[in-house]
Amino acid sequence: MGRFIPDIVEKLGGELVAEALMELQYRFPLTPTPYHDVAERLGIGVAELLDMLKTLKEKRILKRIGFYLNYRAARKRAALIAIEADKPREATRYLAGVLEVTHSYLRDHPVYNLWVVGKHEDPEKIVEAAQKAAEQYGSGRWLVLWGEKTLRLSVKYDLEKGVSRAGPLSSVAANPPKPEDIGYSMALVRALRVLPLEERPYAVIANRLGLTEEQVVAAMREMLEKGILGDPGAALDGHRLGFVYNGMVTLAPRDMEQLDMLCQWVVDNVEEATHVVKRSVTPPGSWRHLCYFMVHAVDQEKVKQVLRRLENCPYLDDYMVIKSLEDLLPGVIR
């Protein structure tokens, strides 16, 4: 099967660039020399690969190479905030001033047009921020959809199929230790989120933090094993790669007692789901679609093919696909 090669990738090297992006997303080496190892698989020199990656970063196709930081390891609470907003940009700026905001999208839901992911150590601050943003910049209508359990988090783009597909290390630990509890600093964790584009990236981090390369590599592996870190590899800007259809799928179970089974069914049957989250809602009872996943594709038909699989789910009552209209925080490293 041929790869889906967007025009911007074709101009930068075509098949070789596409193959490199697939390797860096789905088969990222957990070794001291990941770029050397990928270059060897591609049959090119490491300097050529690094030059390619630097160009991809300059073109804003490559956001970062590194690891996802499990926010639970920092003892934060995360929520998806939905607001009926008249001034969504102003609401986003307000929320970003009081919460750690990683996503803000305009979406085509008939009531709630602004959807923001916010994090804070104090859940009451999230509720307070949602309410104030809705009152100041909209109709006053809002929801806070708490992330009770993240079953999968892996935003990767399959350039062979033209649709998102989760990576191999996509599970998210529910109760990871704090890095400090196992002897590592948050400075080291943050450094591992964005690896330098250098031949020995862990050695660069080690030199910066006064450690050895061996210590940094061992820490990376232990924190990955314990769930502090996850989803290693390249994080790409899917929209710039041509994955322009971004759908948030919200599902309601036949019975709320089946919510866990519904979310697990999605994990087991929808590899294209880049996030799978079990949620609860504030105000209580105001939203029944409490299983959530995302799917990204080059066109709507590919998403429809994924959604047809839901017809076989025994736990599903109904679902909505809430399409993204605009990313209000483009280019943010997540």
C-alpha positions in Angstrom: 0.0 0.0 0.0 1.3 3.5 -0.9 1.7 6.2 1.6 -0.5 9.2 1.9 2.1 11.9 1.1 0.8 15.5 1.5 2.1 18.1 -0.9 4.3 19.8 1.8 6.0 16.4 2.5 6.4 15.7 -1.2 8.3 19.0 -1.6 10.6 18.1 1.3 11.6 14.6 0.2 8.5 12.6 -0.5 8.6 8.9 0.3 11.8 9.1 2.5 10.3 11.8 4.7 7.0 9.9 5.0 8.9 6.8 6.0 11.0 8.7 8.5 7.8 10.1 10.1 6.2 6.7 10.3 9.4 5.2 12.0 9.6 8.1 14.5 5.9 7.9 15.4 5.4 4.1 15.6 8.8 2.5 16.1 10.8 5.0 18.1 13.9 3.4 19.6 14.2 3.5 23.4 18.0 3.5 23.1 20.7 6.2 23.8 20.9 6.8 20.0 17.4 6.9 18.6 18.1 9.1 15.6 21.1 6.9 14.6 19.0 3.8 14.9 16.1 5.2 12.7 18.6 6.6 10.2 20.2 3.1 9.9 16.7 1.6 9.2 16.1 4.2 6.5 19.5 3.5 4.9 20.7 7.1 5.4 23.2 8.9 7.6 22.2 10.3 11.0 23.2 13.8 9.9 20.9 13.6 6.9 18.0 12.5 9.2 18.7 15.3 11.7 18.8 17.9 8.9 15.5 16.5 7.7 13.9 16.8 11.1 15.2 20.3 11.7 13.6 21.3 8.4 10.3 19.6 9.4 10.4 21.5 12.6 11.0 24.8 10.8 8.0 24.1 8.6 5.9 23.3 11.7 5.2 19.8 10.6 7.2 18.3 13.5 6.1 19.7 16.9 8.5 17.7 19.0 10.1 14.3 19.5 9.9 13.0 23.1 7.5 11.7 25.7 4.0 12.5 26.9 4.0 13.6 30.6 1.1 11.9 32.5 -0.5 14.9 34.2 -1.5 12.7 37.1 2.2 12.4 38.0 2.1 16.1 38.7 -1.0 15.6 40.8 -3.2 17.7 38.5 -6.8 17.2 37.5 -7.8 17.5 33.9 -11.2 18.4 32.4 -12.8 19.1 29.0 -14.7 22.4 29.4 -17.6 23.1 27.0 -19.0 26.6 26.8 -21.6 28.4 24.7 -19.3 31.3 23.9 -20.0 34.6 22.0 -16.4 35.5 22.3 -14.4 32.2 22.1 -11.0 33.8 21.7 -11.4 36.0 24.7 -12.8 33.0 26.7 -9.7 31.0 25.7 -7.4 33.7 26.8 -9.2 34.0 30.2 -9.1 30.3 30.8 -5.4 30.1 29.8 -4.7 32.8 32.4 -6.1 30.7 35.3 -5.6 27.1 34.2 -3.0 25.1 32.3 -4.7 25.0 28.9 -3.5 22.6 26.3 -6.3 22.6 23.7 -9.0 25.1 22.6 -11.2 24.3 19.7 -14.2 25.8 18.0 -16.5 22.8 17.3 -19.9 22.4 15.5 -22.0 21.3 18.5 -25.4 23.1 18.3 -25.0 24.6 21.8 -21.4 24.4 23.0 -19.2 25.8 20.4 -16.0 26.2 22.5 -14.2 23.1 23.9 -11.1 23.7 26.1 -8.9 21.2 27.9 -7.8 22.7 31.2 -5.7 21.3 34.1 -5.2 22.5 37.7 -4.2 21.0 41.1 -7.6 22.2 42.5 -10.7 20.9 40.7 -12.8 23.7 42.2 -10.6 26.2 40.3 -11.6 24.4 37.0 -15.3 24.7 37.8 -14.9 28.3 38.9 -13.0 29.2 35.7 -15.5 27.5 33.4 -18.5 29.3 35.1 -16.8 32.7 34.9 -15.7 32.3 31.3 -19.2 31.3 30.3 -20.7 34.3 32.1 -18.2 36.8 30.8 -17.9 35.7 27.3 -21.0 33.8 26.5 -24.6 32.8 27.4 -23.6 31.4 30.8 -24.1 27.8 29.7 -21.1 25.5 30.5 -20.1 21.9 31.2 -17.1 20.5 32.9 -16.3 16.9 31.7 -13.8 15.4 34.1 -11.2 12.9 32.8 -12.0 10.1 35.3 -9.9 7.5 33.4 -7.7 7.9 30.3 -7.6 4.5 28.6 -5.5 5.7 25.7 -3.6 8.8 24.7 -1.6 8.7 21.5 -2.0 11.3 18.7 -0.3 9.8 15.7 -1.0 9.9 12.0 -0.8 6.9 9.7 0.6 8.0 6.4 -0.3 4.7 4.8 -4.0 4.9 5.6 -4.6 8.7 5.8 -6.2 8.3 9.3 -5.0 8.6 12.8 -3.8 5.4 14.6 -2.5 5.1 18.1 1.0 4.2 18.9 2.2 1.0 20.6 2.7 2.6 24.1 -0.6 4.4 24.3 -2.0 3.3 27.6 -2.0 5.8 30.5 -1.3 4.9 34.1 -4.1 5.8 36.5 -2.0 6.3 39.5 1.7 6.9 38.6 4.2 8.0 41.3 5.4 11.6 41.3 8.9 11.8 39.7 10.3 13.0 43.0 9.0 9.9 44.8 11.4 7.7 42.8 14.3 10.1 42.8 13.9 12.2 39.7 13.4 15.9 39.3 10.6 17.6 37.4 13.3 19.4 35.4 14.4 16.0 34.0 10.8 15.0 33.2 10.3 18.2 31.3 13.5 17.8 29.4 12.4 14.3 28.2 9.2 15.8 26.8 11.2 17.5 24.0 14.4 15.7 23.0 17.1 17.7 21.4 17.7 17.0 17.7 21.2 15.9 18.3 22.9 12.6 17.6 23.0 11.7 21.4 19.9 13.6 22.7 20.1 12.1 26.2 23.7 13.1 26.6 22.7 16.7 25.8 20.1 16.6 28.5 22.6 14.9 30.9 25.1 17.6 30.3 22.5 20.3 30.9 21.4 18.8 34.2 24.7 17.6 35.6 23.9 13.9 35.1 25.4 11.1 33.0 23.9 9.8 29.7 23.4 6.4 31.4 21.5 8.0 34.2 19.1 9.9 31.9 18.4 6.8 29.7 17.8 4.7 32.8 15.5 7.4 34.2 13.6 7.5 30.9 13.0 3.8 30.9 11.9 3.6 34.5 9.5 6.5 34.2 8.1 5.0 31.1 7.6 1.7 32.9 6.0 3.4 35.9 3.6 5.5 33.8 5.1 8.9 34.5 6.0 9.1 30.8 4.2 7.6 27.9 3.7 7.6 24.1 7.3 8.1 22.9 8.2 9.4 19.5 7.3 12.2 17.1 4.4 14.5 17.7 3.2 16.0 14.4 0.9 18.8 13.2 -1.8 16.7 11.6 -3.5 19.6 10.0 -0.4 20.6 8.1 0.0 17.0 7.0 -3.5 17.1 5.5 -5.4 15.4 8.3 -8.0 18.2 8.2 -11.0 16.3 9.4 -10.8 16.2 13.2 -13.8 14.6 14.9 -14.6 14.4 18.7 -16.8 11.4 19.2 -18.9 11.3 22.3 -20.7 8.1 23.2 -23.6 7.4 25.6 -23.9 3.9 27.1 -27.2 1.9 27.1 -26.8 1.9 30.9 -24.4 4.0 32.9 -23.2 0.8 34.6 -21.8 -0.1 31.2 -19.7 3.0 30.8 -16.4 1.3 31.6 -17.2 -1.6 29.2 -18.1 0.9 26.4 -14.8 2.7 26.8 -12.9 -0.5 26.8 -14.7 -1.7 23.7 -13.5 1.4 21.9 -9.9 0.7 23.0 -10.2 -2.9 21.8 -11.9 -2.2 18.5 -11.0 1.3 17.3 -7.2 1.6 16.8 -7.8 5.0 15.1 -9.0 6.5 18.4 -6.2 8.8 19.5 -7.7 9.5 22.9 -10.2 7.3 24.8 -11.4 8.9 28.0 -14.1 7.9 30.5 -15.7 11.1 31.9 -18.0 12.4 34.6 -19.9 15.7 34.4 -20.5 18.9 36.4 -23.3 19.9 36.8 -24.3 16.3 37.6 -26.7 14.7 35.1 -26.3 17.5 32.5 -24.5 15.3 29.8 -24.9 11.6 29.1 -22.2 11.1 26.5 -19.5 10.2 28.9 -17.2 8.1 26.8 -15.0 10.2 24.5 -12.5 9.6 21.7 -10.9 11.5 18.9 -10.3 10.5 15.3 -8.3 12.5 12.6 -8.4 11.8 8.9 -7.7 13.3 5.5 -11.4 13.3 4.6 -14.7 12.6 6.2 -15.3 9.3 4.4 -12.4 7.7 6.3 -13.9 8.8 9.6 -17.3 7.3 8.5 -15.5 4.0 7.9 -14.2 4.1 11.4 -17.6 5.0 12.9 -19.4 2.1 11.1 -17.6 -0.2 13.5 -19.6 1.3 16.3 -22.7 -0.4 15.0 -21.3 -3.7 16.4 -20.8 -2.3 20.0 -23.2 -4.0 22.4 -22.9 -1.2 25.1 -23.6 1.8 22.9 -26.9 3.7 23.0 -26.0 6.6 20.7 -23.1 8.9 19.7 -22.3 12.3 18.3 -19.5 13.4 16.1 -18.5 17.0 17.0 -16.3 18.3 14.2 -13.5 20.7 14.9 -13.8 24.0 13.0 -10.8 25.9 14.2 -7.8 25.3 16.5 -7.5 28.4 18.7 -4.1 27.2 20.0 -2.3 26.1 16.9 1.3 24.9 17.3 1.1 24.3 21.1 3.4 21.6 22.3 1.2 19.1 24.2 
